[in-house]
Amino acid sequence: MMKLIGMLDSPYVRRTAISLKYMGISFEHKPLSVFSNFSEFQSINPVVKAPTLVFESGEVLMDSTIILHYAESAVPASRRLMPHLGEEFRVALQIVGLALASAEKAVQLVYEKNLRPEEKQHQPWIDRVSLQLKAACNALEEKLHASDFEIQPAALTQPFITSAVVWQFIQSMLADLIPANEFPRLQMLSDYAETLPEFLAFPPDGPGVVAPNSNAT
């Protein structure tokens, strides 16, 4: 059986786990931290990048987008989470792109605040990344409105999963910077998502440990 390596408090690991489960792909989740379990993780994937998907052959894929691209190719069309043609595909890519941009900027801020000593933090850089995070969240909220995005879909999609996972991460880590009441559509989406069995099966582990570098996906 394949193994998915990484902690679920990473939005990248969590979106991958939820997606694979919903697509019906069997795997074992191994919650290794890129920090506290560095040596063990390194023995599986020397790059130590979460998420890592390990095949039974021992070969690995890393980066959530690449893993999910593989998954899309490995299941019947009825189980895929992304449309593949036309306007629907373009809109889905835009939503996923905005959600991942939000995740990237949120992770950068978490790293700066939680891992770098306060006296070494660079406020102009923090201000810039905060501005980028707010812009990405605003654009995502607006896109969900403009595209008539279904907040409680009968069938899950990758734009839904990624948006919900990223929003939960942002609210758990940076709610003071990104207030939920300013993003009602994202909050409604997240509230619904967190009641679903696929989300409940892979709850976030808690704050403090995220993907191994600020632009990891």
N, C-alpha and C positions, 0 to 999 in steps of 0.2 A: 504493500500500500504506500502511496505517496505520503510525504510528510511536509507540513507547512511549519516553517521555523520562524519564531518571532513572538513578541509580546503583544497582547491585544490592546494595550493602551496606545499603541501606534495606530493611527487611522489607516495607514497603508496596509498593515497586517490585518486589521479588523475587516476592512472592506474586501480584502482578498478572501478571508475565511468565510464571511457571510455569502459572498458571491459563489464560491465553489460549492458550498452547501446547497444553495438554492438551485444551482445548475445540476445538482445530483452527482457531483464528482466526489468519490470517496477519498478521504485523506485523514491522516492523523495530525493533530495540532501539537507541536512541541514548543512550549512557551519559554524560549531562551532569550535572555536579555543580551543586547550588544555591549552592555557594560558589565554587569555582575557575572555573566556567563560567557565572557569574551573568549576564553580559551576553548571551551566546549563548542561554541558557535564556530570558531575558527577551524576546528577540526572537521566541521561539516562543509563550510564555505569559507575559504581563506580570506575572501573579501569582507566577510562579516557584515553583510547587508541584509536588512530585514524589509520585507519578507523574502525568505528563500524557500523555494519549492524543490524538494528532493524526490527524484524518481526512484523506483525500485532498483534501477541500474546504478544508482549513485550519482548520476548526472544531476545538475542543478539548474534552475532558472531563478533569477532574482529581479526585483523591481515589480511592484504590483501591477503596473500597466502591461508589462511583458507577460507576466504570469496569466493575467486575465485575457490577454490576446490569445495566448495558447489555449486557454480553457474554451474560448469561443469557437475555436477550430476543432475541439475534441468532442463536442456535444451536438445532438441534432438541432436543427434550426428552431424547433419549438422550445428549446431550453436556453437559447441564447438571450443575453441581457442587453445587447446592443443591436439596434437596427443596422442594416448594412447598405441601404440605398437612399439617395435623394435627400429631400428636405428634413425628413425625420432623423436621418443619420447626422446631418450637419448640426441640428439643434441638440441632439444628444451629446455630440462631441463638445459643443460650446458649454453645456452645463457641466459635464465632467471636467473640462478644462478649468472652468472657474472654481469648481469645488477643490480641485487639486492645487490650484494656485493659492486658494485660501489656506489649505492645509500646509503648504510649503512655508508661507509667511508666518502662520501660527507656530509651527515647529521652530522656525528661526528665533522667534521671540521667547519661546519657552527655553530654548538653549541659552540664549543670552541672559535671561533672568535667573535660571536655575543652575547653570553650570559654570558661568563666568563670574569671578569675584566682583562684587559690586563696584569696587574702586577701579576695575578695568573695563566696566561697561561703557560703551560709547553712545551717549544720548542722541546725537544727531542720526546715528545709524538706527537706533531703536525707533526714533520718530519716523524715519523714512519707511521702515518695514511695517510699522503700525499703520501708516497711511496706505501702504499697498494692501495690507490685510483688510482694512475697512473698505477700500475700493473694490476688492474682489468680492467681499461679502455683499456689498450693495449691488454690484452687477449681477451676482447670483440670485439675489432676492428679486431683482427686477426681471431677470430672464425667466424665473419661475412664473411670474405674473404674465409676462408678455407671451409666453408659449402655451398658456393654459395648462401648465404642468399639473398632472393629477396627484394630489396630495395623499390620497388613500387608494392606490392602484390595486386592481384585482390581481395583477401579476407584477412582480417586481422587475425593475430595470436597473441598469448600471447607473444612469443619472440619479435615480432615486436612492440607491444604496450608498453611493459615494457622497452625495449631498448630505444624507442623514448622518452617516458616520463622521464626516468632517465637522458638521455642525455640533454634534455631541462632544467631539474633542475640543472644539473652540470654547464651548460653554463650560466644560469641565476645567479648562486651563486659563481662559482669558475672558471670562464673563464680565469682568469690570471694564474691559476695553471694548468689547462687542456685546452690548446689552441685548438680551433676547427680545425685549419688547419692541425694539426697533426693527426686528426682522420676523414679523408674525408668520409669514408663509414658511420660512425655514424652521421656525419653532414648531408649527403645527405638523410639518412633515416629520421632524425628529420625534415628537411626542408619539405619533402613530407608529413610526418605525420601531421604536424601542419596546413596543408591545408584541411584535411579531416573533414567531418561534425562531427564525433564523438569527435575529438580533439577540434574542434571549440566550441562544445557544453559545454565543460568543460575546459576552459582556466585556466592556473595557476593564482592564486590570486595576486602573487607578492612575493618579497623576505621577509624573516624575520621570518616566522613561519613554522615549520616543525613538523614531527611526534613527539610524546611525549617522546620517548627515542631513543638513538642512534642505537639500534638494532631492532626497531619496523619495522614490514613489513605489 
